[in-house]
Amino acid sequence: MSIFTDFLEEEIVLLVSLPYRVGVWMSQVDDDASTERDDEREQDALEAVLRQMAADKEQAPFVADVARETLTYPDYWSEWGQQLDTLMDDIEKALLLIDGRLAKDNARNYRKCLWGVAKAVAYAYGEFEGAEEPEKPSFIGKILGRISDKKDPLDDNPENMSPAEREALKKLRKALQA
């Protein structure tokens, strides 16, 4: 039995697209032409965190299914990445759906999923000049380690997170608390 049986097809698309859309939104918060290398790192971070979430079937089965479905449809990513105007409203709709139909742990884990994706992209190293070039394995490991931290990421004050990204995380945190 699918974990999505409680949802209509359009609701499933909403739930499955949001992790990707949140990542793209965070990536574009302070986007400019001079940060193309950062865009690649942010996309790598987005895909890496989705793969990790998809693999975590035991701890968060609903989120694992959502992430797996998100990764299954890369042909839709371009379309989803252009649907950012309604992102906060769509997050609110998704949370109402989940809160109304699923167990509390699934709702909590879905919120953590969206938050984790945003953090991974925000920590994707480097909008600031002079940032050191990290090695790829430690880069991904560092991102995934920060996602699992219990600390408030806004207290970490990483040097590579721009003020715009910090503000975007605050906005997302507020939306996820609704």
N, C-alpha and C positions, 0 to 999 in steps of 0.2 A: 504494500500500500504506500502510495506516495505521501510524503509529508505535506504536499501542496493540495490535498483533496478538499481542504476547507476554503479554497480560494477559486475565484473565477479566473479565466485566462488573462484578462487585462490586469487583474490584481497580482497575478504571478509575475507578469512582465514588470510591473511597478517594483515589486519586492526584489526581483533579480537584477534589475537595471540600477537600482540605487547605489549599491556598493561601487560600481564603476563610475557612475555619475558623480558621486561624492569625491572620488579620486581625481577625476578630470576637473571638477570645480576647484578643488584645492590647488591643483597644478596651474590653473589659469588665474589664480588670485593676484599674482604679481608678475604675470607673464609679460615678457618683452622680447624683442628680436635678438637681443644679446645673450639670452639664456637658453639657446637651443640645446646645449649639452645638458642643462638641468632638466629640460623637458624629457629627454631620453631617460635620465636617471629617475625622474618621477614616474614615468610609464613603467620602468623596470620595477620600481618599488611597489606600484599599484598591482602589477601582475604577481609579484612575489608574495605580497601579503594575501592576495586572493587564493593563491595556491596553498599557502599555509593554512588558511581558514578552511579550505575545501578538504584538507587532510585531517582536520581535527574532528573526526566523526564521533568520537567518544564523549568529549567534553561539551560539544555544541552541535548536535546532529542537525538541527534546523539551519543554523548558519552554514554548516558544511555543505548542505544541500543547496542553499542559496548561492554560495560561492562557486560550487561546482557548476551550477547552471549558468552563472555569470561567465565563467571561463569557457563554457560550451558554445557560446554565441558571439565570438569575436567579430563576426560579420555585422553585428548590430552595434558594435562599440562606437563607430563613427556617428551613427544616428543618436545613440544615447548621449554621447558627448556633446551634442548640440542642444540637448534639452535641459539647459541649466537655468533658464529663466524661472522655471517653476519648481526648482529643486527643494527649497524649504517647505513649500506647500505640499509637495509630493512626499517629503519625509513625514510631515504631519499626518497625511492620509495613510501612509504605510504603518505608522505607529498605532494609529487608531484601529486599523485592520488587525494587526498582530495582537494588540492589547485586548481586543474584543474576541479573538478566536483561539488564541494559543495560550499555553501555560506561561506563567510569569517568567520562568527561566529562559524560555525561547524569546520572549520580548526583550528581556535584559540582554541576552546574547546578541540579538540583532542590533540593538543600540551600540553595544561594544564593537560589533563588526563595522558599523558605519564610522564610529569614532576611530577604530584601529586603522581603517583605510585612510582616513584623513590625516592621522598622525604619520603614517608611513610615508605618504606623499610630502607632507610638510617637512619631515626630517630627511628628505631625499638629497640632502647635501647640496648646498652651494649657490644661492643667489648672490652671495657676497664675494667680491673680489678678494683674492688672497687666501681663499679656502684651500686647504690641502687636498690633493687628489687621493681618495681612499682606494684601497684594493677592493675589487668587487665582492669577494666572499665576506670580508669583514663588514663591508657596507651593508649588505643584506642582513647579515647577522645582527648588526647594530640596530638596524631599523626594527627587526622583529623582536629584539630584546627590549627596545624602548616601548613597543606596543604592549608588551606583557607587564611592564612596570605598573605598580599600583599608584605611583606618584602622579600628581597633576602635571601634565606635560608643559603647561604654561609656566610652572615653577622651575622647570629645567633650564629655561632660557638658553637653548642651544644657539650658538653664534651663527649657524647657517640658516636659521629660520628668520624669515623677514618679518617686519612688523605687520605687513598685510596678511601674512599667513597666521600670525598669532591672533589677529582680530577675527579672521575667518574661523579659526578653531573656537574662539569664544562664541561666535554666532552659532556654530554647529552645536556646541555643547548646550546652549540655551534651547535650541530646537529639539535636541534629544531628551531634554528633561521634561518636555511637555507631556 
